[in-house]
Amino acid sequence: MKMTCVRSNITQLVDRLEADGLVRRVEDPEDRRAVRAVVTALGKERHAAGVRQVEKVQAEFAKTVSGTDRSALERVLSALR
């Protein structure tokens, strides 16, 4: 994944993720100047739980939108891209 952020912002984000046990820092075997963030088992569990929640919300929302409303919503969302 490519992100557009200043390095200090990424460092702070990784610091927080590491403090929460969601990632750990490891040395890059190909570049000794670099450090990589690796997702931990807990991080993978939390990600999967988040995906399930998003899917649940999407399914519930889809139940409330009729065919005509869905078409209108799709047009509006497509225009926002």
N, C-alpha and C positions, 0 to 999 in steps of 0.2 A: 504494500500500500504506500502511496506517495502522499505526503502531507506538505502543506505550505505553512510553516510556522517558524518562528525564530528558535534557535537552539535552546535558549534558556527556558522557553515555554515547554518544549518537549522534555527537557531535563526535569522540570517541576512535575509534569504529568507522570513521567516514569517513576519519579521519587514517590509520588502518592500511590501509584499502582503497586510498587514494590512494598511500600509500608503496609498495604492492605493484603499482601501475599498473592497478588494476582499475576505478577511477573517477577522474574529474577534477572539480574544482569549477568552476562557471561562474556568472556573474552572472544573476540572474533579470531578464529584459527587462521584466517588468511591476511589479517591486518592487525598487528599488535597495537596500533593506535586506536582502534575502534572497540566499542563495547556494544553488544546486542542485548535486546530485551527479549526474553523467552517467556511465553505464557505458561503459567504453572497449571497443575491439575485443578486447583481451586479456580483459577482464571477461566479455564475451559468450562468448568461446571457453571460458573456465574454467567458466562456468555451463552451457554445452552439454555439456561433458565430465562435469560433475557429474550432470546429468540422465541421461546415458547410463549412468553407473555405477549410479545408483539403479534405473533400469529393468532393468539386468542383474541386480542383486541381487534385485529383485522377481521377475523371471522364474525365477531359480534357486530362490528360495524357493517359488514356486508349484508347481514341479515336485515338491517334496518333500512337499506337503500333499495328502492324498487328499480325495475328495469329502466324506466324513463329517467328517474333521478340518477341512476348509475351512469347513463350516457352523458347527461349534463355534467356530472361530477368529473367524468373522464376528460371531457372537453376542457373544463376549467383547469384541471390539474395539468393537462398537456400544455396549455397556454402558459403555465408558470415555469416551464422548463427553460 
